[in-house]
Amino acid sequence: MADSPQIARKSPFPVEVEAGKTYYWCACGRSANQPFCDGSHAGTGFQPVAHTPTESGTAYFCGCKHSASAPLCDGSHLKL
């Protein structure tokens, strides 16, 4: 199991989301389909995080993979 995720980027990914639709955020940082999971976590011990917004609009998904509010950005990338 990996100790910490790979940093995909040190800024959030703004994504237009639909209320009630489930999105699977990449927690390992390895996905080629950032910020979403593409299965690249296999064998790492990481699992994608499901996010189902209650409102449609722009969501800011964490890109550094260190957010305490995962899958959404909490500004943790500013400390890396």
N, C-alpha and C positions, 0 to 999 in steps of 0.2 A: 504493500500500500504506500502511496506517495505521502510524504509529510505535509506538503503544501501544494496548492494548485499552481499551474503556470499562469503568468499574467498575460492575458490576451492583449490588453492595452490599458493604459493609465488614464482612462476617461470612460464615461458611461456610453452605452449604445442606446440612442433614442429610437424607439420603435412605436409605430402606430398600432395599438392593440384594440381588439373588439371585446366588449363586455361579454362575459360568459364563455369565451373561448379559452382553452387551456394551452399555455405555452410552456415548453420545457427548456429551462435555462441551463446552459453548460456550466457545471461547477468545477470541472477539472482544468479548463483553459485550453484544451487540446483540439476542440472542434474546429473544423474548417468553415462551419456555418455559424459563426459567432453572431449574437450571443446565445444561440440555441444549440442544443445537443445534436450531434450526428453519430453518436455511438463510440466516439474516440476514447471514452473513459474506460472501455473494457480492460479489465485487469489492473486498474489503478486504485480501486477502493472508493472512488468517487461515484456519485449517482447524480443524475439531473434533478433539478428542483422544479416542480410544477408550480405554475403561477396562473391563476384564473382571475383576471381583473373584474371588478364589479361595474366599472365605467369604461366606456370607449374613450380613446384619446392617446396621448403620448406617454409612454412609460419609459423610464430610464433604467435599463438593465445594467447591472454591474459588469464592467469590463476587466477589472483587476482581479476579480474572484476572491476578494478579501472583505467584502461588505458584511457587516453584522446584520444588515437588513436584507440579505440575499433572498430573492434574486435581484432586488432593486438596489441601486447605488445609494450609499450613505456618505460618500465623500472620502472613504478610506484610501482611495488612490492618491489623495493629496499627501499622505503620510508615507508613501512607499519610495 
